[in-house]
Amino acid sequence: MAQVKTGMRKGLTAYGDEGFSLFLRKAFIKAMGYTDDALDRPIVGITNTFSGFNACHRNVPELIEAVKRGVMLAGGLPVEFPVITLHESFAHPTSMYLRNLMAIDTEEMLRAQPVDSVVLIGGCDKTVPALLMGAASTNVPSILLVTGPMITGDHKGERLGACTDCRRFWGKFRAGEISEQEIGEVNNKLAPSAGTCMVMGTASTMALCSEALGMMLPGGACVPAVMAERLRHAEASGARAVALAAARLTPDKIMTVDAFENALRVLFAVGGSTNAIVHLAAMAGRLGIKLDLEAFDQMGRETPVLVDLKPTGQGYMEDLDRAGGLAVILREIKHQLHLDAMTVTGRTLGEELAQAPAAWPQQVVRTFNDPVFAGGSIAVLRGNLAPGGAIIKQAAMDPRLLKHEGRAVVFESLADLADRVDDPNLDVMADDILVLKNAGPQGGPGMPEAGYLPIPKKLAAQGVKDMVRISDARMSGTAFGAIVLHVTPESALGGNLALVCTGDRIQLDVAARSLMLLVSDSELEARRAKWVAPAIRSADTRGYRKLYMDQITQADEGCDFQFLQPPITTQAPRAR
């Protein structure tokens, strides 16, 4: 049996002479000031995802220093290296478009560089799944460290948090309820510190799901970015990375079907972001595991929302941290979990839960029998408008719209939406259904977070707060409303969403999991015969965009690239 190569001897550059390759590598790395003693130790890579455009990662430099301390205390050699970083508000056309590029970057750097294990530092929405996708594909021993949520701001005595309150106050501004001066004041207070959005948006959801998945040290999901405990957690993550290298505890031993089922349970229990479905599907897909939407929907029916955080409830992530974090949630759904799933600690989820601090009185996490919402936070819809499925976050919408029939008001593209939604002459009423086309994985491109269609200005001024909105886009996990998302197949591929016309009747019935376009099959076929695919854009023909357009999958498959996913061997969750 060939000896496993580690440290500086791992992944040598191909010069045709391994001895020379090692000699040359050590000569150059010594220019960094290392001694032979340092270079003989286990090498722990640390992904540096800092960027001046990424406030969610503002604390990455100090986290890296804490990780390095932990690695060195445990006898390893820490080496940081850069990978692409993404921030939702600073990625055109959308960070989802670039998530797979970050995953490829992570994968290739882990393959190229001699790391025995790696600490993956992420936080903002797409960075966590991208890092874990790359780690899953390389199967290098890995541990995730998130940057942590922001603390809350304050406006006239009211707590504020990005970005649910961003949307709430912007809606007030559009409706003329607050002035331009006040919206400017609010803008200064929504993101008061380093860290990720402090509501149960995508960043918070992915942090909690990743901890439940077993890829993070217990307690790491909720600690605010600015707290000393966040640095202590970083130090502990660095020390554990050294042990992971020695034990060769690789992601495939942790990110199992059981682990993904635990993560999906947590997604429901926290009232998490709809984006997490796409990300978890992509992460699982890297390990040959397919997300089964029907079984996922059944899991949702069984798992109530327990966490009282915005946008489903009222609190913020620092409240969940003070309440005890993920452990409190896991205790309430313990009977639904696979407690024997392995974690990066080398112990099972059940063993870690047994060692978690005892519970104390708190108001943030409800009991299983007294939930915030009993019906499952996310529902999977089917029907002739979404034969491949669509989703809706029913826990964060006006319950009056759970069953609704209305007239379609159609926007053909994002540009069409921007041009007409606030036109005072737009023919739209409060009980209509807004439909956006060509905002899916290919149509966007990148499946932008445009599913949160704004309430037309003239209706907002009348006090309308929610309407049924349908698209093949995504929405931010911080958003709320009666919003149908991820319609599959997308309209750019000729899915039935592409055939909807203004004036058509659409029927939504969340309890029945139904989304129907009330148009005859013969009429749909006639429209299909006339349908013309969107024109190829000039940017679609070169570089990363061409690779993206050629390889991107639909939402139900995680919007990953086809060539990066191995053959499917199993499904999660498994039908009961």
Backbone torsions as a table, in degrees:
resi	resn	phi	psi	omega
1	MET	NA	128.5	-178.3
2	ALA	-65.3	141.3	179.5
3	GLN	-72.8	135.4	178.2
4	VAL	-72.8	125.7	-179.3
5	LYS	-85.7	138.3	-178.0
6	THR	-131.6	171.1	174.9
7	GLY	54.3	-138.5	-176.1
8	MET	-64.3	-17.3	-179.4
9	ARG	-86.0	-3.7	-176.0
10	LYS	-86.9	133.0	173.6
11	GLY	59.9	49.9	-178.0
12	LEU	-67.3	144.3	175.6
13	THR	-61.3	139.9	-173.0
14	ALA	-82.7	96.1	173.3
15	TYR	-108.5	-1.6	-178.7
16	GLY	85.9	0.3	180.0
17	ASP	-145.5	101.2	-173.8
18	GLU	-62.0	-37.3	179.0
19	GLY	-61.0	-44.8	178.4
20	PHE	-66.5	-38.9	179.5
21	SER	-58.5	-44.8	178.8
22	LEU	-67.6	-41.8	178.8
23	PHE	-58.1	-45.9	-178.1
24	LEU	-68.5	-41.4	179.3
25	ARG	-60.0	-47.0	-177.8
26	LYS	-67.6	-33.5	178.0
27	ALA	-61.5	-43.9	-177.4
28	PHE	-75.8	-38.6	-179.5
29	ILE	-68.3	-25.8	177.7
30	LYS	-68.6	-17.9	173.3
31	ALA	-64.7	-16.8	176.2
32	MET	-84.1	-4.6	176.8
33	GLY	97.8	10.3	-178.2
34	TYR	-80.1	150.1	173.4
35	THR	-96.1	167.5	175.9
36	ASP	-61.7	-35.3	179.2
37	ASP	-61.3	-44.8	178.9
38	ALA	-63.6	-41.6	-174.9
39	LEU	-73.8	-13.0	177.4
40	ASP	-88.2	-2.0	-178.1
41	ARG	-89.5	162.4	174.7
42	PRO	-58.6	135.7	-177.6
43	ILE	-98.4	122.3	178.1
44	VAL	-108.7	113.9	175.5
45	GLY	-76.8	150.4	177.2
46	ILE	-133.1	118.9	-179.7
47	THR	-75.4	123.4	177.5
48	ASN	-95.7	104.3	-178.2
49	THR	-107.9	25.6	176.7
50	PHE	-72.6	145.5	173.4
51	SER	-157.1	145.4	175.2
52	GLY	-66.2	-13.1	176.6
53	PHE	-95.7	1.2	-172.5
54	ASN	-123.6	89.6	-180.0
55	ALA	-65.4	-27.2	177.3
56	CYS	-61.1	-25.7	-177.0
57	HIS	-110.0	21.3	-177.3
58	ARG	-59.8	-29.6	-177.4
59	ASN	-91.4	5.8	-178.5
60	VAL	-57.0	-44.0	179.9
61	PRO	-55.5	-43.0	-179.7
62	GLU	-74.7	-28.5	174.2
63	LEU	-65.7	-40.3	179.2
64	ILE	-60.5	-42.8	179.2
65	GLU	-62.7	-38.7	178.6
66	ALA	-68.5	-40.6	177.0
67	VAL	-61.2	-46.0	179.2
68	LYS	-56.9	-42.1	179.3
69	ARG	-59.7	-45.5	179.3
70	GLY	-63.5	-40.8	179.4
71	VAL	-62.7	-46.6	-176.7
72	MET	-68.7	-37.8	177.4
73	LEU	-62.3	-28.5	-179.9
74	ALA	-92.1	3.0	175.0
75	GLY	93.2	13.4	-180.0
76	GLY	-104.4	173.8	176.0
77	LEU	-111.6	111.5	179.6
78	PRO	-83.6	134.3	176.8
79	VAL	-135.2	115.1	178.6
80	GLU	-85.4	152.4	175.7
81	PHE	-150.9	150.7	-176.7
82	PRO	-83.8	146.5	164.3
83	VAL	-133.5	164.8	179.0
84	ILE	-54.7	143.3	174.4
85	THR	-122.8	152.4	-175.7
86	LEU	-133.5	138.2	169.9
87	HIS	-125.6	135.0	-174.2
88	GLU	-55.1	-38.6	-175.8
89	SER	-87.5	-5.0	-178.3
90	PHE	-128.5	50.9	178.2
91	ALA	-148.5	109.6	-179.7
92	HIS	-98.9	134.0	0.3
93	PRO	-80.4	-18.4	178.3
94	THR	-167.6	152.4	179.7
95	SER	-66.5	-24.8	178.5
96	MET	-64.2	-34.1	177.0
97	TYR	-60.6	-32.3	-175.6
98	LEU	-100.7	-4.4	-178.8
99	ARG	-56.4	-44.7	-177.5
100	ASN	-68.3	-29.7	175.9
101	LEU	-66.1	-40.9	176.4
102	MET	-65.1	-38.7	178.3
103	ALA	-64.3	-41.3	177.7
104	ILE	-64.5	-44.4	178.8
105	ASP	-57.5	-47.8	179.5
106	THR	-60.6	-48.2	-179.3
107	GLU	-58.6	-48.5	-174.9
108	GLU	-70.4	-35.1	177.2
109	MET	-69.1	-35.1	176.3
110	LEU	-68.7	-32.8	176.5
111	ARG	-73.7	-38.1	-170.4
112	ALA	-78.7	-29.6	-170.5
113	GLN	-107.0	147.4	-173.7
114	PRO	-79.9	72.0	178.5
115	VAL	-106.0	135.9	177.0
116	ASP	-86.3	-24.1	173.0
117	SER	-158.3	173.1	-176.6
118	VAL	-146.3	141.2	169.8
119	VAL	-100.1	117.1	-178.0
120	LEU	-94.0	114.3	-179.5
121	ILE	-103.6	116.6	179.1
122	GLY	-143.8	-173.4	179.9
123	GLY	178.7	-64.4	-177.7
124	CYS	-61.7	146.5	-167.1
125	ASP	-21.1	-64.9	-169.2
126	LYS	-87.7	-10.7	-175.8
127	THR	-70.2	-39.5	-178.7
128	VAL	-64.0	-53.2	177.7
129	PRO	-62.4	-36.9	179.6
130	ALA	-60.9	-45.4	179.7
131	LEU	-63.5	-43.1	-178.6
132	LEU	-71.9	-31.9	174.2
133	MET	-62.8	-45.6	178.6
134	GLY	-63.2	-42.2	179.5
135	ALA	-65.7	-39.3	179.4
136	ALA	-63.6	-38.1	-177.7
137	SER	-72.4	-33.3	179.5
138	THR	-88.2	-26.5	-178.3
139	ASN	61.2	32.6	171.8
140	VAL	-80.4	136.4	176.4
141	PRO	-50.4	125.6	-169.4
142	SER	-140.2	148.3	173.9
143	ILE	-137.6	137.2	-177.1
144	LEU	-94.3	137.7	172.7
145	LEU	-128.8	118.4	178.6
146	VAL	-93.8	156.4	-177.4
147	THR	-72.5	-24.4	178.1
148	GLY	95.6	156.2	-179.0
149	PRO	-76.8	156.1	171.9
150	MET	-66.9	164.1	164.8
151	ILE	-86.3	165.0	-176.7
152	THR	-81.0	156.6	173.1
153	GLY	-99.9	-170.1	-177.6
154	ASP	-148.4	137.2	175.7
155	HIS	-138.1	110.3	179.2
156	LYS	54.3	41.6	177.6
157	GLY	84.7	-0.1	179.9
158	GLU	-105.7	129.8	177.7
159	ARG	-66.2	141.5	-179.8
160	LEU	-126.8	148.0	176.2
161	GLY	-151.1	139.0	173.9
162	ALA	-74.7	139.2	-1.5
163	CYS	-125.0	12.5	173.7
164	THR	-58.6	-44.0	179.7
165	ASP	-72.6	-23.3	171.0
166	CYS	-57.7	-49.6	-176.2
167	ARG	-69.3	-38.3	-179.2
168	ARG	-64.5	-46.5	-179.1
169	PHE	-72.2	-33.8	176.6
170	TRP	-65.0	-37.5	175.7
171	GLY	-62.2	-39.3	176.6
172	LYS	-63.8	-40.6	-179.8
173	PHE	-65.1	-44.3	178.5
174	ARG	-62.1	-32.7	-179.5
175	ALA	-83.4	-1.6	179.2
176	GLY	78.9	17.0	-177.6
177	GLU	-82.7	-24.6	176.4
178	ILE	-131.7	159.7	-173.8
179	SER	-85.8	169.6	176.4
180	GLU	-65.1	-34.1	178.3
181	GLN	-65.0	-43.6	-177.7
182	GLU	-69.6	-38.4	179.0
183	ILE	-64.7	-31.0	175.3
184	GLY	-67.6	-38.9	176.9
185	GLU	-64.2	-42.2	178.9
186	VAL	-63.2	-39.7	-178.6
187	ASN	-57.1	-31.9	-179.5
188	ASN	-76.6	-11.3	-169.9
189	LYS	-117.1	-6.4	-173.7
190	LEU	-74.0	-30.5	-178.0
191	ALA	-126.6	78.1	-169.2
192	PRO	-83.7	-3.5	-178.8
193	SER	-151.2	174.8	169.6
194	ALA	-62.4	158.5	175.5
195	GLY	119.2	177.2	-177.7
196	THR	-90.0	169.6	179.2
197	CYS	-53.4	133.5	-171.4
198	MET	-92.1	11.4	171.5
199	VAL	-100.8	-177.9	179.7
200	MET	-84.3	58.5	174.7
201	GLY	-83.9	-164.4	-176.0
202	THR	-65.9	-40.5	-178.9
203	ALA	-61.4	-48.8	179.2
204	SER	-64.0	-41.3	-179.8
205	THR	-61.8	-47.0	-178.0
206	MET	-67.7	-32.6	176.1
207	ALA	-63.8	-47.2	-179.4
208	LEU	-67.0	-42.3	179.0
209	CYS	-65.0	-36.8	-179.7
210	SER	-69.7	-36.1	174.4
211	GLU	-65.5	-43.5	177.5
212	ALA	-64.3	-32.1	178.5
213	LEU	-67.1	-21.1	178.3
214	GLY	99.4	5.6	-175.3
215	MET	-93.2	5.5	-178.2
216	MET	-135.2	148.8	174.7
217	LEU	-62.4	144.0	-179.3
218	PRO	-55.3	139.3	177.1
219	GLY	88.1	-0.5	-172.8
220	GLY	-83.6	-14.2	-171.6
221	ALA	-74.4	-31.5	-165.8
222	CYS	-107.7	-16.3	-175.2
223	VAL	-61.0	124.6	-179.5
224	PRO	-57.4	150.1	-174.8
225	ALA	-59.8	-30.0	-172.4
226	VAL	-93.1	0.6	-175.4
227	MET	-85.8	149.1	176.4
228	ALA	-61.0	-32.6	179.6
229	GLU	-61.4	-29.6	177.1
230	ARG	-63.2	-38.4	178.3
231	LEU	-72.2	-36.8	176.8
232	ARG	-65.2	-38.3	177.2
233	HIS	-64.7	-37.2	178.0
234	ALA	-64.6	-43.4	178.1
235	GLU	-60.3	-45.2	179.5
236	ALA	-63.6	-35.5	178.2
237	SER	-64.8	-39.9	177.1
238	GLY	-62.9	-44.5	178.4
239	ALA	-62.8	-40.9	-178.8
240	ARG	-67.8	-30.5	178.6
241	ALA	-61.2	-35.0	177.2
242	VAL	-64.9	-42.8	178.9
243	ALA	-66.8	-36.4	178.0
244	LEU	-61.1	-40.6	179.0
245	ALA	-62.6	-43.6	-179.1
246	ALA	-65.7	-39.8	-177.6
247	ALA	-83.4	-11.6	-174.5
248	ARG	50.6	46.5	177.9
249	LEU	-85.4	97.5	-171.2
250	THR	-92.3	160.5	-177.9
251	PRO	-55.1	-34.6	-177.9
252	ASP	-65.6	-19.5	177.7
253	LYS	-85.5	-13.0	-178.4
254	ILE	-108.7	-46.9	-176.4
255	MET	-84.9	68.3	-177.8
256	THR	-96.4	175.8	176.5
257	VAL	-58.0	-44.5	178.9
258	ASP	-59.4	-41.4	-178.9
259	ALA	-66.0	-40.8	177.9
260	PHE	-66.1	-35.6	176.4
261	GLU	-64.9	-38.5	175.5
262	ASN	-62.2	-42.6	179.9
263	ALA	-63.7	-40.2	179.6
264	LEU	-66.6	-37.6	175.5
265	ARG	-59.8	-43.8	-179.5
266	VAL	-65.9	-38.4	176.4
267	LEU	-53.0	-45.6	178.6
268	PHE	-69.7	-44.9	-174.3
269	ALA	-64.6	-29.0	-179.7
270	VAL	-92.4	-2.4	-175.5
271	GLY	63.9	44.7	-169.0
272	GLY	-77.1	178.9	-175.0
273	SER	-68.2	142.1	173.9
274	THR	-64.3	-25.9	177.5
275	ASN	-60.4	-28.4	-177.1
276	ALA	-62.4	-27.8	178.7
277	ILE	-62.9	-45.8	179.5
278	VAL	-64.6	-44.2	-177.4
279	HIS	-67.8	-44.0	179.5
280	LEU	-65.6	-35.9	176.3
281	ALA	-62.8	-40.8	179.9
282	ALA	-68.7	-43.4	178.8
283	MET	-62.1	-46.2	179.5
284	ALA	-64.6	-38.4	-179.2
285	GLY	-60.1	-31.2	177.9
286	ARG	-65.8	-15.6	-179.1
287	LEU	-112.9	14.9	178.0
288	GLY	76.2	22.8	-179.6
289	ILE	-112.3	127.3	-178.9
290	LYS	-101.7	135.6	176.1
291	LEU	-76.4	120.6	178.9
292	ASP	-93.1	106.7	-175.3
293	LEU	-64.5	-34.1	-179.4
294	GLU	-68.2	-45.7	177.9
295	ALA	-67.3	-34.1	176.5
296	PHE	-61.4	-44.3	179.2
297	ASP	-63.4	-40.2	178.3
298	GLN	-64.4	-39.6	176.2
299	MET	-59.1	-39.6	178.8
300	GLY	-63.6	-38.1	178.6
301	ARG	-62.8	-26.9	-176.4
302	GLU	-92.2	-13.5	-170.1
303	THR	-120.1	107.2	-178.5
304	PRO	-77.4	162.1	173.7
305	VAL	-80.2	122.6	-175.3
306	LEU	-109.4	-16.6	-171.0
307	VAL	-100.7	124.8	-176.2
308	ASP	-91.3	69.1	178.5
309	LEU	-123.1	150.7	173.4
310	LYS	-63.4	146.9	6.6
311	PRO	-87.2	-7.2	-179.9
312	THR	-79.1	-36.0	-178.8
313	GLY	-121.1	-135.2	-172.1
314	GLN	-126.7	-20.5	-172.3
315	GLY	-87.9	-171.5	-178.2
316	TYR	-133.8	168.7	-173.3
317	MET	-61.4	-34.0	178.5
318	GLU	-64.6	-27.8	175.1
319	ASP	-68.5	-40.9	177.7
320	LEU	-65.7	-37.7	177.1
321	ASP	-62.1	-45.3	179.4
322	ARG	-65.4	-27.3	-179.7
323	ALA	-78.4	-11.9	179.5
324	GLY	120.9	-1.8	175.0
325	GLY	70.0	-153.8	-172.7
326	LEU	-60.3	-33.9	-176.2
327	ALA	-56.2	-37.3	-179.8
328	VAL	-64.4	-39.2	178.6
329	ILE	-68.3	-45.3	-178.3
330	LEU	-60.6	-35.9	178.8
331	ARG	-62.2	-37.2	-177.4
332	GLU	-72.5	-27.4	-179.7
333	ILE	-112.0	20.3	-176.0
334	LYS	-53.4	-38.3	-177.9
335	HIS	-68.6	-11.6	-179.5
336	GLN	-105.1	-0.6	-173.0
337	LEU	-99.9	158.0	169.6
338	HIS	-91.6	94.8	-173.0
339	LEU	-74.5	-13.9	179.4
340	ASP	-91.2	7.3	177.5
341	ALA	-67.8	135.3	-178.1
342	MET	-74.9	149.9	176.3
343	THR	-126.0	172.2	-179.4
344	VAL	-64.6	-13.9	178.2
345	THR	-74.1	-14.4	-172.2
346	GLY	87.3	-0.6	175.1
347	ARG	-114.1	165.2	-178.7
348	THR	-81.1	164.9	176.9
349	LEU	-59.2	-41.1	179.1
350	GLY	-62.9	-41.2	178.3
351	GLU	-64.5	-41.0	178.4
352	GLU	-65.7	-39.9	-179.8
353	LEU	-65.4	-37.3	178.6
354	ALA	-65.3	-28.2	-178.5
355	GLN	-92.4	-4.9	-178.8
356	ALA	-65.8	152.5	178.4
357	PRO	-55.6	148.4	178.7
358	ALA	-61.8	151.3	-179.1
359	ALA	-69.7	156.9	174.5
360	TRP	-137.7	162.6	-177.1
361	PRO	-60.0	132.8	179.5
362	GLN	-159.2	163.0	-175.1
363	GLN	-116.4	5.5	-172.6
364	VAL	-89.6	-40.6	179.7
365	VAL	-106.4	118.1	179.8
366	ARG	-79.2	166.5	173.9
367	THR	-78.2	161.7	-178.0
368	PHE	-58.4	-34.5	-177.0
369	ASN	-90.4	-0.8	177.6
370	ASP	-136.2	64.0	-171.6
371	PRO	-78.6	167.1	171.2
372	VAL	-69.0	-39.5	179.9
373	PHE	-147.7	129.7	-170.7
374	ALA	-94.8	-14.8	-167.8
375	GLY	-93.5	8.5	-174.2
376	GLY	89.5	123.9	-171.8
377	SER	-68.3	-35.0	-176.7
378	ILE	-121.8	134.4	178.3
379	ALA	-116.9	144.1	176.4
380	VAL	-98.4	124.4	-177.2
381	LEU	-104.3	146.9	173.8
382	ARG	-132.3	164.5	178.3
383	GLY	151.7	179.4	-175.7
384	ASN	-69.0	-14.8	176.3
385	LEU	-85.2	-19.4	-179.9
386	ALA	-145.1	68.0	-178.2
387	PRO	-61.2	-26.8	177.2
388	GLY	-92.9	1.7	177.5
389	GLY	107.2	156.3	172.3
390	ALA	-151.6	165.6	-179.4
391	ILE	-130.9	159.2	175.9
392	ILE	-146.1	137.9	177.9
393	LYS	-90.3	85.9	-172.9
394	GLN	-69.1	-20.1	-179.9
395	ALA	-74.3	-13.0	-176.2
396	ALA	-124.7	42.0	179.5
397	MET	-137.4	166.2	175.9
398	ASP	-68.2	117.1	-176.6
399	PRO	-60.2	-20.0	178.5
400	ARG	-65.9	-18.8	-176.3
401	LEU	-100.0	5.3	-180.0
402	LEU	-60.2	-31.2	172.8
403	LYS	-127.8	114.9	-171.8
404	HIS	-153.3	139.2	171.4
405	GLU	-122.8	133.9	-178.2
406	GLY	-154.6	173.5	178.8
407	ARG	-85.4	134.2	179.6
408	ALA	-75.1	134.3	168.4
409	VAL	-117.6	111.1	-165.3
410	VAL	-101.8	135.4	170.0
411	PHE	-114.8	125.6	-172.1
412	GLU	-76.6	-19.5	-176.4
413	SER	-163.5	173.3	176.0
414	LEU	-61.7	-37.9	179.0
415	ALA	-66.2	-40.5	178.8
416	ASP	-63.6	-40.8	177.5
417	LEU	-60.9	-48.5	-178.7
418	ALA	-61.9	-35.8	-177.4
419	ASP	-72.8	-35.2	-166.6
420	ARG	-115.6	-16.1	-169.8
421	VAL	-63.6	-30.0	-179.3
422	ASP	-103.3	9.7	176.8
423	ASP	-65.5	122.2	-179.6
424	PRO	-61.7	-18.1	178.8
425	ASN	-92.9	2.6	178.5
426	LEU	-60.4	129.1	179.6
427	ASP	-81.0	91.9	-177.0
428	VAL	-150.0	142.6	177.3
429	MET	-128.5	165.2	-172.1
430	ALA	-62.5	-29.3	-178.1
431	ASP	-93.3	6.9	174.4
432	ASP	-74.8	169.6	177.9
433	ILE	-118.4	120.1	179.6
434	LEU	-82.2	131.8	-177.4
435	VAL	-124.5	126.7	176.8
436	LEU	-115.2	127.6	177.8
437	LYS	-104.1	167.5	170.8
438	ASN	56.1	44.0	176.5
439	ALA	-130.0	23.9	-179.4
440	GLY	-89.1	-164.3	-178.0
441	PRO	-54.9	-45.5	176.9
442	GLN	-90.2	-38.8	-173.6
443	GLY	-66.1	-33.4	-175.6
444	GLY	-58.4	-58.1	-9.6
445	PRO	-76.2	168.0	175.6
446	GLY	94.4	8.0	176.0
447	MET	49.7	62.6	-175.1
448	PRO	-63.1	164.5	179.4
449	GLU	-82.4	55.8	-178.0
450	ALA	-100.6	0.6	-179.2
451	GLY	-65.0	-22.0	176.3
452	TYR	-81.6	67.3	-179.4
453	LEU	-59.3	133.6	179.0
454	PRO	-66.6	145.5	171.6
455	ILE	-63.9	126.8	178.3
456	PRO	-48.1	137.7	-170.1
457	LYS	-55.7	-38.3	-177.1
458	LYS	-69.8	-29.0	175.7
459	LEU	-77.7	-38.6	177.0
460	ALA	-58.9	-39.1	179.1
461	ALA	-66.2	-21.7	177.6
462	GLN	-88.0	-1.1	178.2
463	GLY	97.4	7.9	178.7
464	VAL	-71.9	124.9	-176.8
465	LYS	-106.9	-23.3	-177.4
466	ASP	-148.5	145.6	175.3
467	MET	-144.8	156.4	171.6
468	VAL	-71.7	128.8	179.3
469	ARG	-131.7	135.6	-173.5
470	ILE	-129.7	135.6	176.9
471	SER	-161.8	171.9	172.1
472	ASP	-96.0	13.5	179.6
473	ALA	-89.5	-177.3	170.9
474	ARG	-105.8	177.8	166.3
475	MET	-139.2	157.5	177.6
476	SER	-60.6	145.1	174.8
477	GLY	-65.1	-15.1	178.4
478	THR	-84.2	-7.3	-174.4
479	ALA	-87.9	173.0	-175.8
480	PHE	-152.6	162.3	177.8
481	GLY	129.8	172.7	-179.5
482	ALA	-82.5	73.5	-167.7
483	ILE	-118.5	116.9	177.0
484	VAL	-90.5	127.4	-171.5
485	LEU	-126.5	169.3	170.4
486	HIS	57.7	31.2	179.7
487	VAL	-56.7	126.8	-174.6
488	THR	-129.4	134.4	-2.4
489	PRO	-69.1	153.3	-178.6
490	GLU	-71.2	162.4	-175.0
491	SER	-67.0	-32.6	-179.0
492	ALA	-64.4	-19.6	177.6
493	LEU	-97.1	3.6	179.6
494	GLY	90.6	16.0	173.1
495	GLY	-59.5	163.4	-175.3
496	ASN	-60.8	-20.9	174.8
497	LEU	-58.1	-32.6	-179.8
498	ALA	-66.3	-18.6	-174.0
499	LEU	-96.6	-4.0	-178.3
500	VAL	-70.5	136.6	177.5
501	CYS	-118.5	149.1	173.8
502	THR	-56.5	132.4	-178.0
503	GLY	104.0	-21.0	175.5
504	ASP	-61.2	152.9	174.2
505	ARG	-96.3	135.9	177.8
506	ILE	-124.4	141.2	-178.4
507	GLN	-121.6	123.0	176.0
508	LEU	-112.0	128.2	176.3
509	ASP	-137.8	94.7	-173.6
510	VAL	-65.9	-40.6	-179.8
511	ALA	-59.6	-37.6	178.8
512	ALA	-87.0	-2.0	-179.1
513	ARG	57.7	41.3	-172.2
514	SER	-119.8	138.1	174.3
515	LEU	-137.0	106.0	-171.1
516	MET	-122.5	133.6	169.0
517	LEU	-91.6	116.5	-172.7
518	LEU	-83.8	64.1	178.5
519	VAL	-131.6	139.8	-175.5
520	SER	-65.2	154.7	178.2
521	ASP	-60.0	-37.7	-178.8
522	SER	-66.6	-39.1	177.8
523	GLU	-66.0	-40.8	178.1
524	LEU	-62.4	-40.0	179.1
525	GLU	-66.0	-37.9	177.5
526	ALA	-64.4	-40.6	177.9
527	ARG	-67.4	-37.9	-179.1
528	ARG	-63.3	-36.9	179.8
529	ALA	-63.5	-25.6	-179.2
530	LYS	-97.3	-8.9	-174.4
531	TRP	-68.5	138.8	178.1
532	VAL	-119.7	128.4	-179.9
533	ALA	-63.4	149.1	177.5
534	PRO	-56.6	145.1	179.7
535	ALA	-65.6	147.2	176.3
536	ILE	-69.2	128.6	179.1
537	ARG	-82.6	151.3	-178.2
538	SER	-58.3	-35.2	-179.1
539	ALA	-70.5	-16.7	-178.0
540	ASP	-73.8	-8.5	-168.2
541	THR	-102.7	2.2	-176.6
542	ARG	-146.5	160.7	170.9
543	GLY	59.0	-150.9	-178.5
544	TYR	-59.2	-36.4	-179.4
545	ARG	-59.0	-41.7	179.7
546	LYS	-64.5	-45.1	176.3
547	LEU	-57.8	-44.5	179.2
548	TYR	-59.0	-51.1	-176.2
549	MET	-65.6	-32.7	-179.2
550	ASP	-76.1	-28.2	-166.8
551	GLN	-117.9	-11.8	-172.1
552	ILE	-67.7	137.7	176.2
553	THR	-96.0	173.8	-179.8
554	GLN	-81.0	171.9	-173.2
555	ALA	-58.1	-38.9	-176.7
556	ASP	-68.0	-15.0	177.6
557	GLU	-105.6	8.3	173.6
558	GLY	93.3	2.5	-177.7
559	CYS	53.8	35.1	174.5
560	ASP	-92.1	175.9	175.1
561	PHE	-87.2	136.0	-175.7
562	GLN	-56.1	-42.1	-173.5
563	PHE	-73.8	-8.2	179.4
564	LEU	-94.8	-7.0	-177.0
565	GLN	-104.5	127.9	176.8
566	PRO	-72.9	170.7	177.3
567	PRO	-58.2	144.6	179.4
568	ILE	-72.0	131.7	178.7
569	THR	-114.5	-21.7	-178.9
570	THR	-158.3	177.5	-179.1
571	GLN	-125.9	155.1	174.0
572	ALA	-146.4	138.6	-7.5
573	PRO	-71.6	156.9	178.3
574	ARG	-84.1	137.1	-179.2
575	ALA	-61.0	140.5	-178.9
576	ARG	-94.9	NA	NA
